[in-house]
Amino acid sequence: MFPILASLLGASVANCVPVPGADRLWQPPIRWTIVGELHGTNESPEAFANLVCLAAATGRPVTVAVEYSADSQKIIDAYLASKGDTRARAALLKLQPFTSEMQDGRGSVAFLRMWDQFRRMKQSGQINTVIASDVGRSSTPGQERDAVMAQTWTGIPAADDGIILILVGNVHAMRKPMSFPGHTIVTAGSLMPAGRTITVNVVGIGGTAWNCQADGCKAHDNGPPHQAERGISYLTDPDRRWDAEYQLGKPTTAAAPALTQRVLTSPSQVQMNGSNR
């Protein structure tokens, strides 16, 4: 075993990094914290995993949900129980987000690093489990995708003081339906119990994100550069799309698809290939 890989697999779960304003995300009566991101950056999955760590530091039971098909649950459970070795990662990398030709960021090197963080958190007792909460083959035919997500989230068994942290694309996280020309999406966030749910949008100060647009799947601009302080601010406008904004305070960097980076051998290679920080 390479020394870098051995040290990584034997390391304890990293300490949380404090985030100004984060403690309000799980103050009673909040049960569900929905974190929305623009898929395809290195920073958003890292920031979400850190929020999970901060929630676990409260001593309350924490369950995580992600935007993966419900059909993925057995493979996810097996990975969380594994040593994170080559065979376990190879099985995880067979999931649709990693193999799809239309790479939207959920099959990125950043998500693969996040999965390994969750594996270590699960085995250390910091989190209960990770739920694959997107629509699966067993869903009711014709049922809207966002409705399936919301139904799954509200059905997650958790203690009365449990915290459920959810990572999805930021449209799914919106607290009100989102109208587009010709159709309206009744977002998962808008279907959740209002008094017990808080929605958060993660943003950086410009940078890049890997996603698929008219010119192909590659790194694209992620907004104009600007200045902003790192932390979570809470919004009061009645027409707000989310309840809070998690400002990263730095530019985002595009997270390339994991399989195109040939990262089947070790999480250490994922870190070297997937981040320029």
C-alpha positions as CSV (number, residue, x, y, z in Angstrom):
1,M,0.0,0.0,0.0
2,F,1.3,3.5,-0.9
3,P,2.3,5.5,2.2
4,I,0.0,8.4,1.3
5,L,-3.0,6.0,1.0
6,A,-2.1,4.2,4.2
7,S,-2.0,7.4,6.2
8,L,-5.3,8.6,4.7
9,L,-7.2,5.4,5.4
10,G,-5.8,5.2,8.9
11,A,-6.5,8.9,9.7
12,S,-9.3,9.9,12.1
13,V,-12.1,12.1,10.9
14,A,-10.9,15.7,10.5
15,N,-12.0,18.4,12.9
16,C,-14.8,20.7,11.8
17,V,-14.0,24.2,10.6
18,P,-16.2,26.8,12.3
19,V,-18.6,28.7,10.0
20,P,-20.2,32.0,11.2
21,G,-23.9,31.6,11.5
22,A,-24.0,27.8,11.1
23,D,-25.4,27.0,14.5
24,R,-28.7,28.5,13.5
25,L,-29.2,25.9,10.9
26,W,-30.3,23.2,13.4
27,Q,-31.8,25.2,16.2
28,P,-35.1,23.9,17.4
29,P,-37.7,23.5,15.9
30,I,-35.6,22.9,12.7
31,R,-35.4,19.3,11.7
32,W,-34.5,19.5,8.0
33,T,-31.7,21.6,6.7
34,I,-31.7,21.6,2.9
35,V,-28.4,22.7,1.4
36,G,-28.6,23.7,-2.3
37,E,-25.5,23.9,-4.6
38,L,-24.6,24.5,-8.2
39,H,-23.2,21.0,-8.9
40,G,-19.7,20.7,-10.2
41,T,-17.4,22.5,-7.8
42,N,-14.8,21.2,-5.4
43,E,-15.9,23.6,-2.7
44,S,-19.6,22.9,-2.2
45,P,-19.4,19.2,-1.3
46,E,-16.5,20.1,1.0
47,A,-18.5,22.8,2.7
48,F,-21.5,20.5,3.1
49,A,-19.4,17.7,4.7
50,N,-18.1,20.3,7.1
51,L,-21.7,21.4,8.0
52,V,-22.4,17.7,8.7
53,C,-19.4,17.6,11.0
54,L,-20.5,20.8,12.8
55,A,-24.0,19.3,13.2
56,A,-22.6,16.1,14.6
57,A,-20.5,18.1,17.1
58,T,-23.7,19.1,18.8
59,G,-24.0,15.6,20.1
60,R,-27.4,15.1,18.4
61,P,-28.2,12.3,16.0
62,V,-27.4,13.3,12.4
63,T,-28.7,11.7,9.2
64,V,-27.5,12.8,5.7
65,A,-29.5,12.7,2.5
66,V,-28.1,13.2,-1.0
67,E,-29.4,13.6,-4.6
68,Y,-28.6,10.0,-5.6
69,S,-31.2,7.5,-6.9
70,A,-32.9,5.4,-4.2
71,D,-31.8,2.4,-6.2
72,S,-28.2,3.3,-5.1
73,Q,-28.9,2.6,-1.4
74,K,-27.4,-0.9,-1.1
75,I,-24.2,0.1,-2.8
76,I,-24.0,3.2,-0.6
77,D,-24.6,1.2,2.5
78,A,-21.9,-1.2,1.5
79,Y,-19.4,1.6,0.8
80,L,-20.1,3.2,4.2
81,A,-19.4,-0.1,5.9
82,S,-16.2,-0.7,3.9
83,K,-12.6,0.1,4.4
84,G,-12.8,2.4,1.4
85,D,-10.5,0.0,-0.5
86,T,-10.2,-0.4,-4.3
87,R,-13.1,-2.9,-4.6
88,A,-15.4,-0.7,-2.5
89,R,-14.6,2.4,-4.6
90,A,-15.0,0.5,-7.8
91,A,-18.5,-0.5,-6.8
92,L,-19.4,3.1,-5.8
93,L,-18.1,4.4,-9.1
94,K,-20.5,2.1,-11.0
95,L,-23.4,4.3,-9.8
96,Q,-25.1,6.4,-12.4
97,P,-23.8,9.8,-11.4
98,F,-20.3,8.6,-12.1
99,T,-20.9,6.7,-15.3
100,S,-23.4,9.1,-17.0
101,E,-22.2,10.8,-20.2
102,M,-24.1,13.9,-19.0
103,Q,-21.9,14.8,-16.0
104,D,-23.6,17.3,-13.7
105,G,-21.1,17.3,-10.9
106,R,-22.6,14.5,-8.7
107,G,-20.1,12.1,-10.2
108,S,-17.1,14.4,-9.6
109,V,-13.8,13.9,-7.8
110,A,-15.3,16.2,-5.1
111,F,-18.3,14.0,-4.5
112,L,-16.0,11.0,-4.3
113,R,-13.9,12.7,-1.6
114,M,-17.2,13.6,0.2
115,W,-18.3,9.9,0.1
116,D,-15.1,9.0,1.8
117,Q,-15.6,11.6,4.5
118,F,-19.1,10.2,5.1
119,R,-17.7,6.7,5.3
120,R,-15.3,7.8,8.0
121,M,-18.0,9.8,9.8
122,K,-20.4,6.8,9.8
123,Q,-17.8,4.4,11.2
124,S,-16.8,6.9,13.9
125,G,-20.4,7.3,15.0
126,Q,-20.7,11.0,13.9
127,I,-23.6,10.3,11.5
128,N,-26.3,7.6,11.5
129,T,-26.3,7.0,7.8
130,V,-26.6,8.5,4.3
131,I,-29.9,8.2,2.4
132,A,-30.1,8.2,-1.4
133,S,-33.2,10.3,-1.8
134,D,-33.7,10.9,-5.5
135,V,-36.3,9.2,-7.6
136,G,-35.7,5.4,-8.2
137,R,-37.3,2.6,-10.2
138,S,-39.6,1.8,-7.4
139,S,-41.2,5.3,-7.3
140,T,-44.8,5.7,-8.3
141,P,-45.0,6.1,-12.1
142,G,-45.6,9.7,-13.1
143,Q,-44.7,11.1,-9.7
144,E,-42.8,14.3,-9.8
145,R,-39.1,14.0,-8.9
146,D,-39.2,16.8,-6.3
147,A,-42.3,15.2,-4.7
148,V,-40.4,12.0,-4.3
149,M,-37.5,13.8,-2.7
150,A,-39.7,15.6,-0.2
151,Q,-41.6,12.4,0.6
152,T,-38.3,10.6,1.2
153,W,-36.9,13.3,3.5
154,T,-40.1,13.5,5.6
155,G,-40.1,9.7,5.9
156,I,-36.5,9.4,7.3
157,P,-36.7,7.9,10.7
158,A,-34.9,10.0,13.3
159,A,-35.0,10.8,17.0
160,D,-37.0,13.7,18.2
161,D,-33.8,15.8,18.5
162,G,-32.4,14.4,15.2
163,I,-30.9,16.6,12.5
164,I,-31.4,15.7,8.9
165,L,-29.0,17.5,6.5
166,I,-29.7,17.3,2.8
167,L,-27.5,18.1,-0.2
168,V,-29.3,18.8,-3.6
169,G,-29.1,21.1,-6.6
170,N,-30.1,24.6,-5.5
171,V,-33.4,24.6,-7.5
172,H,-34.6,21.5,-5.6
173,A,-33.8,23.4,-2.4
174,M,-35.9,26.5,-3.2
175,R,-38.5,27.3,-0.6
176,K,-41.1,28.3,-3.2
177,P,-42.0,26.8,-6.6
178,M,-39.8,27.9,-9.4
179,S,-41.4,29.1,-12.7
180,F,-39.8,28.8,-16.1
181,P,-41.2,29.7,-19.5
182,G,-43.9,27.1,-20.1
183,H,-43.7,25.2,-16.8
184,T,-43.4,25.4,-13.1
185,I,-41.3,23.2,-10.8
186,V,-43.0,22.5,-7.5
187,T,-39.6,22.3,-5.7
188,A,-38.9,19.7,-3.0
189,G,-38.1,22.6,-0.6
190,S,-41.5,24.1,-1.1
191,L,-43.2,20.8,-0.1
192,M,-41.4,20.5,3.2
193,P,-42.9,21.5,6.6
194,A,-42.2,25.2,6.6
195,G,-41.8,25.7,10.4
196,R,-39.3,22.8,10.7
197,T,-37.2,23.3,7.5
198,I,-34.5,25.7,6.5
199,T,-33.1,26.0,3.0
200,V,-29.6,27.3,2.2
201,N,-27.9,28.3,-1.1
202,V,-24.1,27.8,-1.3
203,V,-22.3,30.5,-3.4
204,G,-18.7,31.5,-4.1
205,I,-17.2,34.7,-5.2
206,G,-17.0,33.7,-8.8
207,G,-14.7,31.0,-10.1
208,T,-15.6,27.9,-12.2
209,A,-17.9,24.8,-12.1
210,W,-17.9,21.6,-14.2
211,N,-21.3,21.2,-15.8
212,C,-22.9,20.5,-19.2
213,Q,-24.0,23.5,-21.3
214,A,-24.6,24.1,-25.0
215,D,-20.8,24.1,-25.7
216,G,-20.4,20.7,-23.9
217,C,-19.5,19.3,-20.5
218,K,-16.5,21.1,-19.1
219,A,-15.4,23.8,-16.7
220,H,-17.6,26.9,-17.1
221,D,-17.7,30.3,-15.4
222,N,-19.5,30.3,-12.1
223,G,-20.5,34.0,-11.8
224,P,-18.5,37.2,-11.8
225,P,-15.7,37.8,-9.3
226,H,-16.7,39.8,-6.3
227,Q,-15.9,40.3,-2.6
228,A,-17.9,38.7,0.2
229,E,-17.2,37.5,3.8
230,R,-17.4,33.8,4.5
231,G,-20.3,32.7,6.6
232,I,-24.1,32.1,6.6
233,S,-26.5,35.0,6.4
234,Y,-30.2,34.7,6.9
235,L,-32.6,36.3,4.5
236,T,-35.9,38.1,5.4
237,D,-37.4,39.1,2.0
238,P,-40.8,37.3,1.8
239,D,-40.0,36.5,-1.9
240,R,-36.6,35.0,-1.1
241,R,-35.8,31.7,-2.9
242,W,-33.9,30.3,0.0
243,D,-33.9,31.1,3.7
244,A,-30.2,31.6,4.0
245,E,-27.0,32.0,1.9
246,Y,-23.8,30.2,2.6
247,Q,-21.1,32.4,1.2
248,L,-17.9,30.5,0.8
249,G,-15.8,33.7,0.7
250,K,-13.6,32.3,-2.1
251,P,-13.9,31.4,-5.8
252,T,-15.1,28.0,-6.7
253,T,-13.0,25.6,-8.7
254,A,-14.4,23.1,-11.3
255,A,-14.5,19.5,-10.1
256,A,-13.9,17.1,-13.0
257,P,-15.7,13.8,-13.4
258,A,-14.1,11.1,-11.3
259,L,-13.9,8.4,-13.9
260,T,-12.2,10.6,-16.5
261,Q,-9.5,11.3,-13.9
262,R,-8.8,7.5,-13.5
263,V,-9.1,7.6,-9.7
264,L,-10.0,4.0,-9.1
265,T,-6.9,3.4,-7.1
266,S,-7.1,5.7,-4.1
267,P,-8.8,8.7,-2.5
268,S,-5.3,10.4,-2.3
269,Q,-5.2,10.4,-6.1
270,V,-8.7,12.0,-6.1
271,Q,-7.5,14.8,-3.9
272,M,-4.4,15.4,-6.1
273,N,-6.4,15.3,-9.3
274,G,-9.5,17.0,-8.2
275,S,-8.4,20.1,-6.4
276,N,-6.0,22.9,-7.2
277,R,-6.0,24.2,-3.7
